[in-house]
Amino acid sequence: MNSDWEDRVTAAWASFDSNPEQDAPAFRAVIDALVAELPPDSPLGPFERACAWDSTGHSDQAVPLYRQALDGGLAEVSGYRARRARIQLASSLRNTGRAEEGVRLLTPELDAPSDELDDAVRACLALCLSSLGRDREGLSLVLGALAPHLPRYRRSMAAYARALVEPTRR
C-alpha cells in the first residue's frame, strides 16, 4: 500500500493508543474505512481488522481474521506484519482457551531470524506455556528474554533461565 495509507493507519493506532477510553466500535469503524481502500484480496485488510478486534477485547473475532491474513499471503506483503500476526494470533488463541495451538504457532518463531519482536514472541509463548501448566518453561523464556536488557547479571540470569529447563545433572 502507499505511504499515505500507512501513515493514516499509524495515526489511527496512535490515537487509539493515546486514548484508551476511546469508543471501541468507533475505532473499529475507522480501521474498517481504511481497509475498504485496499484491494479486496489484500491480506493487510484482515490483519488490520484482526488487530482492531483484538485490541478492543474481542480475541474470538480476531482469530479468523489473523488466519485469513496469514493464509492470504501476509508474509509476502510484509514479513514483519506476518510475524506480528503470528504473535497476536497465538495470544488470541490462548485467550480463547487454545493455548496449545499458540505454542505450536510460536515455537518455530524461536528459530526465526532475529528482530525487535523476539522478546514479544518469548513473552507470548511463555503465557501460552503457563496456561498449559508449563510454568518453568515459560519462566525460562521470559528470563532468557530479559537477561540481555539487564545492566548487570546478564550471564547469571541467562544461566538460570537455561537451568529451569535443562535436566538435572547427577
CORQUI-V614778 format. One record per residue. N is the residue number from 1. PHI is phi in whole degrees, 0 to 359 (NA if undefined). PSI is psi in whole degrees, -180 to 180 (999 if undefined). OMEGA is omega in radians with two decimals (* if undefined). Layout:
{{N/PHI/PSI/OMEGA} {N/PHI/PSI/OMEGA}}
//
This chain:
{{1/NA/167/-3.09} {2/277/166/-3.05} {3/292/-29/3.09} {4/297/-45/3.12} {5/297/-47/3.12} {6/302/-43/3.13} {7/297/-39/3.14} {8/289/-36/3.06} {9/295/-46/3.12} {10/300/-41/3.14} {11/293/-39/3.12} {12/298/-44/3.13} {13/293/-39/3.12} {14/297/-41/3.10} {15/297/-44/3.13} {16/295/-45/-3.12} {17/296/-32/-3.11} {18/276/-11/-3.12} {19/226/80/-3.08} {20/296/-16/3.12} {21/273/1/-3.13} {22/303/146/3.13} {23/297/117/-3.08} {24/300/-48/3.12} {25/299/-37/3.12} {26/294/-41/3.10} {27/297/-46/3.13} {28/298/-33/3.09} {29/294/-38/3.08} {30/298/-47/3.13} {31/296/-43/3.12} {32/300/-40/3.13} {33/295/-41/3.09} {34/294/-42/3.12} {35/297/-35/-3.14} {36/298/-19/3.11} {37/280/-13/-3.10} {38/277/158/2.97} {39/300/146/-3.04} {40/302/-27/-3.09} {41/264/8/-3.13} {42/289/128/3.09} {43/289/-12/3.09} {44/294/-32/-3.14} {45/299/-59/3.13} {46/297/-30/3.11} {47/296/-51/-3.11} {48/296/-39/3.11} {49/294/-41/3.10} {50/300/-46/3.13} {51/301/-41/-3.12} {52/294/-44/3.11} {53/296/-44/-3.11} {54/299/-46/-3.08} {55/289/-14/3.11} {56/253/20/2.98} {57/87/22/-3.11} {58/236/66/3.13} {59/304/-36/-3.12} {60/298/-36/3.10} {61/283/-28/-3.08} {62/285/-37/-3.03} {63/308/-54/-3.11} {64/295/-29/3.12} {65/288/-41/3.05} {66/300/-44/3.14} {67/298/-43/3.12} {68/299/-43/3.14} {69/297/-47/-3.13} {70/294/-44/3.13} {71/293/-25/-3.11} {72/274/5/3.06} {73/98/27/3.13} {74/304/-37/-3.12} {75/298/-32/3.13} {76/285/-29/3.13} {77/278/-43/-3.11} {78/203/105/3.09} {79/300/-36/3.13} {80/295/-47/3.12} {81/294/-35/3.11} {82/296/-40/3.10} {83/294/-42/3.06} {84/301/-43/-3.13} {85/299/-40/3.13} {86/293/-42/3.10} {87/298/-50/-3.07} {88/291/-36/3.07} {89/297/-44/3.12} {90/299/-41/3.10} {91/297/-44/3.13} {92/294/-38/3.08} {93/298/-44/3.10} {94/299/-44/-3.13} {95/296/-23/-3.14} {96/255/19/3.03} {97/83/18/-3.12} {98/237/52/-3.09} {99/299/-34/3.14} {100/299/-39/3.07} {101/297/-39/3.09} {102/298/-41/3.11} {103/297/-45/3.14} {104/297/-35/-3.13} {105/288/-40/-3.03} {106/270/-24/-3.09} {107/305/-44/3.10} {108/296/-23/3.13} {109/293/-20/3.09} {110/295/-25/-3.14} {111/256/4/3.13} {112/288/160/3.05} {113/306/139/-3.06} {114/291/141/3.01} {115/205/-173/-3.08} {116/292/-9/3.14} {117/268/-2/-3.10} {118/307/-47/-3.10} {119/293/-36/3.10} {120/294/-38/3.07} {121/301/-49/-3.09} {122/294/-41/3.14} {123/296/-45/-3.12} {124/291/-40/3.09} {125/297/-39/3.10} {126/299/-41/3.10} {127/296/-42/3.11} {128/298/-45/3.13} {129/298/-43/3.13} {130/298/-39/3.11} {131/298/-22/3.12} {132/263/8/3.14} {133/79/17/-3.12} {134/254/57/-3.02} {135/296/-37/-3.13} {136/298/-42/3.11} {137/295/-42/3.12} {138/297/-45/3.12} {139/297/-39/3.10} {140/300/-44/3.12} {141/297/-44/-3.10} {142/293/-45/3.10} {143/297/-40/3.11} {144/296/-37/3.10} {145/288/-36/-3.11} {146/286/-37/-3.00} {147/311/-48/-3.10} {148/295/-16/-3.11} {149/268/-9/-3.09} {150/282/142/3.10} {151/287/-24/3.11} {152/218/165/3.03} {153/71/18/-3.13} {154/302/-51/-3.10} {155/298/-43/-3.14} {156/297/-47/-3.11} {157/295/-38/3.10} {158/296/-39/3.11} {159/293/-41/3.09} {160/297/-39/3.12} {161/299/-46/3.12} {162/295/-40/-3.10} {163/297/-27/3.13} {164/296/-27/-3.06} {165/243/-9/3.10} {166/281/145/3.06} {167/298/144/3.12} {168/293/141/-3.14} {169/269/140/-3.14} {170/254/999/*}}
//
